[in-house]
């Protein structure tokens, strides 16, 4: 249920906020991958969660760009 409420929160954000969040999350993903190769992770499933979150954000942005599901770009 966490992802559903998270998706609702993401739909309420503006495009610029989503882009900023995406950049921050991708930086976290890079750091986790680097740390994973160097020393290992205590929670390796976090990489999977982050990848999916990036995909959700990109999907929302494309939906808004193409006006799918009644989504309107918010700038």
QUIGI-V413734 format. One record per residue. N is the residue number from 1. OMEGA is omega in whole degrees, 0 to 359 (* if undefined). D_LAST is the distance of its C-alpha to the last C-alpha in Angstrom with 2 decimals. Layout:
BEGIN
{{N/OMEGA/D_LAST} {N/OMEGA/D_LAST}}
END
This chain:
BEGIN
{{1/181/28.15} {2/183/26.15} {3/179/23.85} {4/179/23.30} {5/178/22.20} {6/179/20.12} {7/178/18.43} {8/178/17.79} {9/181/16.21} {10/180/13.97} {11/180/12.88} {12/183/11.87} {13/176/9.55} {14/181/5.83} {15/182/5.62} {16/178/6.41} {17/179/9.01} {18/178/10.37} {19/178/10.91} {20/178/12.61} {21/180/14.62} {22/179/15.63} {23/180/16.97} {24/181/18.84} {25/179/20.30} {26/176/21.40} {27/177/23.11} {28/178/24.86} {29/178/25.94} {30/180/27.38} {31/180/29.23} {32/179/30.63} {33/179/31.84} {34/180/33.46} {35/180/35.08} {36/181/36.22} {37/183/38.06} {38/187/39.55} {39/182/40.76} {40/183/39.53} {41/175/37.25} {42/180/38.27} {43/183/35.58} {44/179/35.05} {45/179/33.15} {46/178/30.18} {47/179/29.42} {48/180/29.18} {49/182/26.89} {50/178/24.46} {51/180/24.56} {52/179/23.75} {53/176/20.83} {54/180/19.33} {55/178/20.08} {56/181/18.38} {57/180/15.06} {58/178/15.47} {59/178/16.54} {60/181/13.55} {61/178/11.26} {62/177/13.92} {63/180/14.23} {64/181/10.71} {65/183/11.28} {66/180/14.65} {67/177/14.04} {68/179/16.74} {69/177/17.87} {70/180/15.77} {71/180/12.51} {72/178/9.54} {73/179/6.35} {74/183/3.74} {75/*/0.00}}
END
